[in-house]
Structure formats: structure tokens, C-alpha cells
Amino acid sequence: MARTKSNESDDPESQLDRVFHALADRTRRKLLAHLMLRPGTVSELAAPFEMSLPAVSKHIKVLESAGLVTRTVDGRLHRCSLHAGPLQHVAAWLDPYRVFWTDTLDALAQFVEEEEGS
Amino acid sequence: MSESITLNVQRTIRARPERLFEAWTTPQQLRKWWGPAHVECSDAAIDLRVGGHYHLDNRLPDGTVLRIEGEFERIEPPSELVYSWRLGGATTAERVTVRFEPCPQGTEVSIIHERIASPAARDEHEKGWVGCLDGLVTLLAA
């Protein structure tokens, strides 16, 4: 299996860049959504799209390079499956925002609910 | 900017939408409740009309003040507010939608925080912003 190209750095920031780049395209997000349900061959994955097989294959390569898809070769069949691990980095990166809003809404609830109670 | 992320947060609060809309748009009240636990809202100003400017100052425990500011894009009392959101002098704006929907327990409050810049975008445009976010992370981890 092809490893990431040598010019692609493996530090966490570069990995996160590749994940965001992979997610910043609706075709690739749809491909991921399909793969969340079940693994598929490249042609199965390409079926819902009005796109050539090579074009879809190119999108899958971007997902592979972000570590979101793994491809196994079985004779002539290339089977793709989801590798959700790197999505955790996205979740972790968003966490401060989530905590910020959750905490802020807690404060709002406390402010207005105490007042209603009194 | 194509690379961005949207965050959704919901919470049910035992109060009417009108009350929550008021708490969210009145500076005097915002100063009393705005922000996570360790943040003090040291100043708030709101020009509540479409295109009107607002700012919310967030004083962190170490004394640093982070300003959140922007302009209102939509105002639908008491059910919806949409405004741009720039944190700590960021040059590109994110966008926040706040919805208040009545439900049997009171009001369902929904936050949709859009156009959150990806790390790649931050590297190019908003070096200063990283420090601010780090500040928030430290703060929230405390």
C-alpha cells in the first residue's frame, strides 16, 4: 500500500490540515457518509455520483491521504472502508468552542431560572 | 473560505423565549451572566438593529481581556438572532445563530456557530487568534 508522499509532513498540525482539507468538499463528505454505513468498492462508491470513476477515485485518494479511508486490494477489487480515528482530532479541536457554549448556556440558565424561582 | 467547521449546541432552559431574548440582548443583563464560569463579562455594548455593532469583553482569570465583537445580520424577537463573531481582533468573521424555540419545559436554546476557521486558515490569516484560543483552552481546562 502506498504510504503518504515524502513531502507530506506527519506532525499533528499537518495531519489536521489534511483532515480539514479532506472534509472541505461535499463529494468527499458524501463518500464518508456512505462509508459510515458500510465499506464499498470504488465503483459502488462512485455509483450515486455523476462523475467519472477516476474523478471519484481521486477524491478517495484525498480521503486516504488524510487517514480517513483505508483501501484493501482483493484481486481486481479495491475495497474502501472508513477509518474514523482522525475525526477525533477534529472533535478535540472543536472542544474549546463546545465547552465555551455549553458553559455559557449553563450560566444563562442559572441567571434566568433563579429569577423565575424567586 | 472553504475550509470551515460548524458547531451546534442545544440546551433547554426553564424560561420563556421573550425572557431569554431580553437576557441575550440587554448589556446590563449580559454583564451578569455572559461567558463560561471563570470568565467575567467586564463590558458589553449592543446596538440592536441589523448592521448594528456589539461587543462583549471577556476578562480571563489572569486579567487578559478578550473582546468578542461583530454586527447583527438578523433580529427576530423573540425567536432568532444572527450575528458575525470576531474573537480577539480576528480579521475574518465567524457567524453565530441563536434560536429560542418554545417547548413544554420552557425554551430550547440552539447555538449554531459557523465558519469557524480551520487551523490552515488560521495559519494564513490569524496568527494572533491562536493565542486567544489557547487562552480559552487553558481557561476552560482550569
Interface residues (C-beta under 8 A of the other chain):
Chain A: E13 L16 D17 F20 H21 L23 A24 V90 W93 L94 P96 Y97 R98 V99 F100 W101 T102 D103 T104 L105 D106 A107 L108 A109 Q110 F111 V112 E113 E116
Chain B: S2 E3 S4 I5 L7 V9 R11 I13 R14 A15 R19 L20 A23 W24 Q29 K32 W33 W34 G35 P36 A37 V109 I111 H113 I116 S118 P119 A120 L133 L136 V137 L140
